[in-house]
Amino acid sequence: MAKTAMVTGASGGIGLEFAERLAKEGYQVTLVARGEGKLKEIVARLGAGHRSIAADLSVAADTRRVADDVRATKYDLLVNNAGVGVYGWFADVPVEPTLAMMRLNMDSLVELSHTFLQGAKSGDALLNVASTLALLSFPGAATYCATKAFVTAFSEGLWFENKPRGVYVAALLPGVTKTNFHEASGGTADQTPPAAITQTSAQVVDVAMAALESRSSPTILTSFTNKAMVFFSTRIIPRKAMVNLMGGQSPVKRAPAQLKA
Ligand SMILES: NC(=O)c1ccc[n+]([C@@H]2O[C@H](COP(=O)([O-])OP(=O)(O)OC[C@H]3O[C@@H](n4cnc5c(N)ncnc54)[C@H](OP(=O)(O)O)[C@@H]3O)[C@@H](O)[C@H]2O)c1
């Protein structure tokens, strides 16, 4: 019988790369995202055996509907990948997009993880997509960083809880990856991160697929550069210096008129 996987945020970027890779490896994939038309096109391209669920995972009722499918289908692999950022100084932007991001990046991920793990059997795997920013702080995307710190700590705890039953749980921590994320988060062209530290979705998924094979670590960093940056920022320099460094490098700056004298 074919293995089954659900990938959230599967209509673009890292999630689409996961869906395509898993389909190639023989999984029957269920793709979740908001845009129904795009999902249907991708499913048609992937071929028979795959399907999609259009759902806005920042909305509780939609998350419940997807959770019902997880309960009924009993997937072998769940990739909780859907996520957005909200750029801007926290108090300068309306709070609702920030709250919607928290519901998507954390609440829906918790509910789908819970449903999946209740029905999981030995050999199954749960991959939660966080970010290298989970280990840092990033003024200009403060709440986003905090959501990814949550995903990482949450997944590490679940890794330990579930290894005795043979269920692998891990947090995937990509660094800057060339996708629509930057634009979707409100980033502008002049704020695009440097190409030298940017990976492709394919490179990120290569590392994730190898980690799903080896099942050795609760946290997965996706490049040597990302590992070096995290090591320097968390082990070499003091935390306060790291926050000042990240704040200085943040592409999201407060408009001069908003700065206090
Ligand atoms: N790109 C990076 O630099 C980077 C770095 C570290 C971590 N990450 C993480 O990687 C994950 C994937 O991001 P990406 O870079 O591939 O971004 P992306 O290209 O913008 O793709 C995001 C995917 O999530 C879906 N999505 C967005 N809002 C949704 C919602 N409310 N409900 C359901 N689906 C939703 C989008 O489809 P619809 O718009 O149709 O819903 C799309 O399929 C995210 O968790 C992100 O935080 C990205």
The ligand as an SDF file (V2000), in Angstrom:
LIG
                    3D

 48 52  0  0  0  0  0  0  0  0999 V2000
   11.3430   31.4870    2.7620 N   0  0  0  0  0  0  0  0  0  0  0  0
   12.1150   31.6510    3.8180 C   0  0  0  0  0  0  0  0  0  0  0  0
   13.0940   32.4250    3.8040 O   0  0  0  0  0  0  0  0  0  0  0  0
   11.8310   30.8620    5.0840 C   0  0  0  0  0  0  0  0  0  0  0  0
   12.8520   30.7830    6.0460 C   0  0  0  0  0  0  0  0  0  0  0  0
   12.6130   30.0550    7.2020 C   0  0  0  0  0  0  0  0  0  0  0  0
   11.4000   29.4330    7.3960 C   0  0  0  0  0  0  0  0  0  0  0  0
   10.4230   29.5380    6.4410 N   0  0  0  0  0  0  0  0  0  0  0  0
    9.1390   28.8700    6.7100 C   0  0  0  0  0  0  0  0  0  0  0  0
    8.8800   27.9680    5.6620 O   0  0  0  0  0  0  0  0  0  0  0  0
    7.4700   27.7410    5.5660 C   0  0  0  0  0  0  0  0  0  0  0  0
    7.0540   27.8210    4.1070 C   0  0  0  0  0  0  0  0  0  0  0  0
    7.2500   29.1430    3.6530 O   0  0  0  0  0  0  0  0  0  0  0  0
    7.6970   29.5010    2.1660 P   0  0  0  0  0  0  0  0  0  0  0  0
    8.9750   30.2310    2.2660 O   0  0  0  0  0  0  0  0  0  0  0  0
    7.6020   28.3200    1.2810 O   0  0  0  0  0  0  0  0  0  0  0  0
    6.5630   30.5860    1.8300 O   0  0  0  0  0  0  0  0  0  0  0  0
    5.5780   30.7870    0.5870 P   0  0  0  0  0  0  0  0  0  0  0  0
    6.2980   30.5860   -0.6970 O   0  0  0  0  0  0  0  0  0  0  0  0
    4.9410   32.1140    0.8560 O   0  0  0  0  0  0  0  0  0  0  0  0
    4.5050   29.6140    0.7500 O   0  0  0  0  0  0  0  0  0  0  0  0
    3.5900   29.6130    1.8070 C   0  0  0  0  0  0  0  0  0  0  0  0
    2.5540   28.5300    1.6120 C   0  0  0  0  0  0  0  0  0  0  0  0
    1.6520   28.5690    2.7260 O   0  0  0  0  0  0  0  0  0  0  0  0
    0.3100   28.7630    2.2540 C   0  0  0  0  0  0  0  0  0  0  0  0
   -0.4190   29.5730    3.2310 N   0  0  0  0  0  0  0  0  0  0  0  0
   -0.1850   30.8670    3.5740 C   0  0  0  0  0  0  0  0  0  0  0  0
   -1.1010   31.2750    4.4650 N   0  0  0  0  0  0  0  0  0  0  0  0
   -1.9150   30.2180    4.6970 C   0  0  0  0  0  0  0  0  0  0  0  0
   -3.0600   30.0260    5.5060 C   0  0  0  0  0  0  0  0  0  0  0  0
   -3.5690   31.0180    6.2540 N   0  0  0  0  0  0  0  0  0  0  0  0
   -3.6640   28.8060    5.5060 N   0  0  0  0  0  0  0  0  0  0  0  0
   -3.1670   27.8020    4.7270 C   0  0  0  0  0  0  0  0  0  0  0  0
   -2.0980   27.9310    3.9490 N   0  0  0  0  0  0  0  0  0  0  0  0
   -1.4740   29.1220    3.9280 C   0  0  0  0  0  0  0  0  0  0  0  0
    0.4800   29.4480    0.8940 C   0  0  0  0  0  0  0  0  0  0  0  0
   -0.6110   29.2270    0.0140 O   0  0  0  0  0  0  0  0  0  0  0  0
   -1.9280   30.1660   -0.0130 P   0  0  0  0  0  0  0  0  0  0  0  0
   -1.4310   31.5860   -0.0370 O   0  0  0  0  0  0  0  0  0  0  0  0
   -2.6700   29.7500   -1.2330 O   0  0  0  0  0  0  0  0  0  0  0  0
   -2.6790   29.8370    1.2290 O   0  0  0  0  0  0  0  0  0  0  0  0
    1.7130   28.7200    0.3640 C   0  0  0  0  0  0  0  0  0  0  0  0
    1.3410   27.4690   -0.1410 O   0  0  0  0  0  0  0  0  0  0  0  0
    6.8220   28.7810    6.4800 C   0  0  0  0  0  0  0  0  0  0  0  0
    6.4280   28.1710    7.6900 O   0  0  0  0  0  0  0  0  0  0  0  0
    7.9380   29.7870    6.7300 C   0  0  0  0  0  0  0  0  0  0  0  0
    7.7760   30.4330    7.9730 O   0  0  0  0  0  0  0  0  0  0  0  0
   10.6200   30.2250    5.2840 C   0  0  0  0  0  0  0  0  0  0  0  0
  1  2  1  0
  2  3  2  0
  2  4  1  0
  4  5  1  0
  4 48  2  0
  5  6  2  0
  6  7  1  0
  7  8  2  0
  8  9  1  0
  8 48  1  0
  9 10  1  0
  9 46  1  0
 10 11  1  0
 11 12  1  0
 11 44  1  0
 12 13  1  0
 13 14  1  0
 14 15  2  0
 14 16  1  0
 14 17  1  0
 17 18  1  0
 18 19  2  0
 18 20  1  0
 18 21  1  0
 21 22  1  0
 22 23  1  0
 23 24  1  0
 23 42  1  0
 24 25  1  0
 25 26  1  0
 25 36  1  0
 26 27  1  0
 26 35  1  0
 27 28  2  0
 28 29  1  0
 29 30  1  0
 29 35  2  0
 30 31  1  0
 30 32  2  0
 32 33  1  0
 33 34  2  0
 34 35  1  0
 36 37  1  0
 36 42  1  0
 37 38  1  0
 38 39  2  0
 38 40  1  0
 38 41  1  0
 42 43  1  0
 44 45  1  0
 44 46  1  0
 46 47  1  0
M  CHG  2   8   1  16  -1
M  END
$$$$
